[in-house]
Amino acid sequence: MNIILTGLPGVGKTTLIESVANALGDRAGGVLTREIRECGSRTGFAIESLDGERRILASRHLKQGPRVGPYRVNVENLEAVGVGAVRRAMVGHQVVVIDEIGKMELISPHFRAMILEALESDLPTIATMGVSGGAFMEAVRERPDVKIIRVTAGSRDGLRHDLLEMIEQALSDGGQGCG
């Protein structure tokens, strides 16, 4: 079973997936993306594994790396933390968490491959993804084993219980729940 949380920027997808991951405790492994703010302004993003490794994913201050909007992406950090965290989740945990499947993350062919590997595994995978994107994101949306859940500011808090229930059901079904 694979669940993709989608919605507009700032609606709380990361907050929701982090809350679900925290409730699952050590059964969940994977990666979160966090804003970096300076003086009240967003200056970049950090990538953080659920087991505590954290590095700069993208920043306005980086001088090199692929550009996404005003940010430059540190692909080496993305692959070291993101690919490693998802791989460890598939080996040592029961649920894979990927926040997020987005333009910055998809720059890395290794991270794209790891996303597909997680989606194709027998483990329940929960991920966040924006409402629009390129061909890779569309292919993920169209997978028959993916359940898309739209997150809004009004629905975010109520979805936590529903998501945990779906994941628990999938775990009791051996990972093959709704999807």
C-alpha positions in Angstrom: 0.0 0.0 0.0 1.3 3.4 -1.0 -0.2 6.7 0.2 0.7 10.0 -1.4 -0.3 13.2 0.5 -0.8 16.1 -1.9 -1.8 19.7 -1.6 -0.8 23.2 -2.0 2.4 24.5 -0.5 2.1 25.5 3.1 -1.0 23.4 3.8 0.7 21.1 6.3 1.8 18.0 4.4 5.1 17.8 6.2 3.5 18.5 9.5 1.0 15.7 8.9 3.5 13.1 7.7 5.9 13.9 10.6 3.0 13.5 13.0 2.2 10.1 11.5 5.9 9.1 11.6 6.1 10.1 15.2 3.0 8.0 16.1 4.6 5.0 14.4 7.8 5.4 16.3 10.6 3.1 15.4 8.4 1.2 13.0 8.8 4.1 10.5 12.0 5.1 8.7 12.7 7.5 6.0 13.2 11.2 5.4 11.7 14.6 6.1 12.3 17.9 4.4 12.3 21.0 6.6 12.4 24.7 5.8 15.5 26.7 6.9 14.5 30.2 8.0 16.7 33.3 8.7 15.2 36.5 10.1 11.7 35.2 9.3 12.4 34.4 5.6 12.9 31.0 4.0 16.4 30.7 2.8 16.5 27.0 2.1 15.6 23.4 3.0 17.3 20.7 5.1 16.9 17.0 4.5 16.6 14.9 7.7 16.4 11.2 8.2 14.0 9.9 10.8 17.0 8.5 12.6 18.6 12.0 13.0 21.0 12.7 10.1 20.5 16.2 8.8 22.1 18.2 6.0 21.4 21.2 3.7 19.2 20.1 0.8 19.0 23.5 -0.9 19.8 27.1 -0.1 19.8 30.6 -1.5 23.4 30.8 -0.2 24.9 27.9 -2.2 27.1 29.0 -5.1 26.9 25.7 -7.1 24.4 23.0 -7.8 21.3 22.7 -9.9 18.9 25.6 -9.5 15.3 25.2 -8.5 13.7 28.6 -8.2 15.9 30.8 -6.0 17.6 27.8 -4.5 20.6 25.7 -5.4 20.3 22.0 -4.6 23.1 20.0 -2.9 22.7 16.7 -4.7 25.4 15.0 -2.7 23.6 15.7 0.6 20.2 14.7 -0.9 21.7 11.3 -2.0 23.7 10.8 1.3 20.8 11.5 3.6 17.7 10.8 1.4 18.7 7.7 -0.4 20.4 6.3 2.7 17.4 6.9 4.9 14.9 5.3 2.5 17.2 2.3 2.0 17.5 1.9 5.8 13.7 2.2 6.1 13.2 -0.6 3.6 15.6 -2.9 5.5 15.0 -2.1 9.1 11.5 -0.7 9.5 7.9 -1.5 8.7 6.8 1.7 7.1 8.7 4.0 4.6 8.3 7.8 4.9 9.3 10.1 2.1 8.8 13.8 2.5 8.9 14.8 -0.3 8.7 13.8 -3.9 9.3 17.3 -5.5 11.4 19.2 -8.0 14.5 19.4 -5.8 14.5 15.8 -4.8 13.8 14.5 -8.3 17.0 16.1 -9.6 18.8 13.0 -8.3 18.3 9.9 -10.5 19.4 7.8 -7.4 16.6 9.4 -5.3 14.1 8.8 -8.1 15.2 5.1 -8.2 14.9 4.8 -4.5 11.3 6.2 -4.5 10.3 3.6 -7.1 12.0 0.9 -5.1 10.0 1.9 -2.0 6.7 2.1 -3.9 7.4 -1.3 -5.4 8.3 -2.9 -2.1 5.9 -4.8 0.2 6.2 -2.2 2.9 3.6 0.5 3.2 5.0 3.8 1.9 3.6 7.2 2.8 5.0 10.2 0.9 4.2 13.9 0.2 4.0 15.4 -3.2 2.9 18.7 -4.7 -0.2 19.1 -6.8 1.7 19.6 -10.0 5.0 18.4 -11.4 6.6 16.6 -14.3 6.3 13.2 -15.9 7.8 11.3 -12.9 5.3 12.8 -10.5 2.4 12.0 -12.9 3.6 8.4 -13.3 3.6 8.1 -9.4 0.1 9.5 -9.3 -1.2 7.0 -11.9 0.2 3.9 -10.2 -2.6 1.5 -9.4 -1.0 0.8 -6.0 -1.1 4.5 -4.9 -3.9 6.1 -3.0 -3.8 9.9 -3.4 -5.1 11.9 -0.4 -5.6 15.7 -0.8 -4.5 17.6 2.3 -6.1 21.0 3.0 -5.7 23.3 6.0 -9.2 22.1 7.2 -8.6 18.4 6.7 -5.0 18.1 7.9 -5.6 17.4 11.6 -8.4 14.9 11.0 -6.4 12.9 8.5 -3.8 11.8 11.0 -6.1 9.2 12.6 -7.3 8.0 9.2 -3.8 7.6 7.9 -2.6 5.7 11.0 -5.7 3.4 10.7 -4.8 2.7 7.0 -1.2 2.0 7.8 -2.1 -0.3 10.7 -4.5 -2.2 8.5 -1.8 -2.6 5.8 0.6 -3.8 8.4 -1.8 -6.4 9.6 -2.5 -7.4 6.0 1.2 -7.8 5.3 1.5 -4.5 3.5 -1.1 -5.2 0.9 -3.9 -3.0 2.2 -5.9 -0.6 0.1 -4.1 1.1 -2.7 
